[in-house]
Amino acid sequence: MKARLKDPRRSPRSRAGAAAGAFVLALAAVVASGPGAHAAPDAATGGERYVALGDSYTSGPKLGTQVDTACARSDVNYPSLVAAALAPASFTDVSCGGADTRHMTGPQGEAPPQLDALSPDATLVTLGIGGNDLDLPLLLGRCAVLGTLLPYGAPCRTSFTLLGKDEIDTRIDGVAPKIDAVLAGIHRRAPAARVLVVGYPVILPDDGGNCHDVVPMASGDAPWIRDKEKRFNAMLADRAAAHGAAYVDTYTPSVGHDLCRPAGTRWIEPADSATTAGLHPNEAGHRAAAADVLAALGR
């Protein structure tokens, strides 16, 4: 992604408005969805039978070659990289942009339910899901708009806590039983498989800072959003443990690679480009996630 140059003739408010516009437009990629499924050819060696399930943080929109454009699925996403390292007997990736837990057991457009890719002979399943159930685009979009208008304080946090209860915490609690249902469904269909729940990487700086010209979040909202992501990942880890699955922490290894970092350092992109989707991991981010999954497998 090319760096944007500041125009000294533009006011701070106009620059912030432009940043907010670009940031909100990038949210469309978070929920990019569509039908389709892709299964890679069987490998000649290895006995692993690997199935990858998930949303756009798994599918890799715009990266590499899009092997399924309807689902925004890349040939260099982390499941493909894990499969390349494992050389499994079979590899099936049905991750799809815009997927939520409903699409594990129900169709997503023309795409069949993702759990239909499972069978009793599956030996490894990775699952990256839940962000769309949380409605991450709404959260980030509202915070970007409010942060443009009120760059100081925590207007977004205030808007989600007007009734004295944190609405995002309530949503996270509501996603937990949906994750339970997905994991139970995986175990029913693939009882012998090792199941790895893959968490979400760092988005905003872990130190609570921000880059307002790029991501127009208010100064008090940035650490609040960070804390919500951590709480969400903690919920995923807890539900994984409750179902005998492993949790893959992609957040901790990605600290220092948030979207405020320069190109070449960041693992998540702040805006769309020709080859990357805004608010999504770039190729370096997928390589890092693949390394995290392989480490969890002892590789």
Salt bridges, closest charged atoms under 4 A:
ASP7 OD2 - ARG9 NH2 2.96
GLU48 OE1 - ARG194 NH2 2.47
ASP68 OD2 - ARG73 NH1 3.44
ASP93 OD1 - ARG73 NE 3.90
ASP100 OD2 - ARG102 NH2 2.75
ASP100 OD1 - HIS103 ND1 3.48
ASP116 OD1 - ARG189 NH1 2.97
ASP121 OD2 - ARG49 NE 3.78
ASP166 OD2 - LYS228 NZ 2.99
GLU167 OE2 - ARG171 NH2 2.52
ASP169 OD1 - LYS228 NZ 2.80
ASP169 OD1 - ARG231 NE 3.47
ASP173 OD1 - ARG231 NH2 3.17
ASP180 OD1 - ARG239 NE 2.76
ASP180 OD1 - HIS243 NE2 2.94
ASP206 OD1 - LYS230 NZ 2.96
ASP213 OD2 - LYS6 NZ 2.90
ASP227 OD1 - ARG226 NE 2.94
ASP238 OD2 - ARG239 NH1 2.57
ASP258 OD2 - ARG261 NE 3.13
GLU269 OE1 - ARG266 NE 3.04
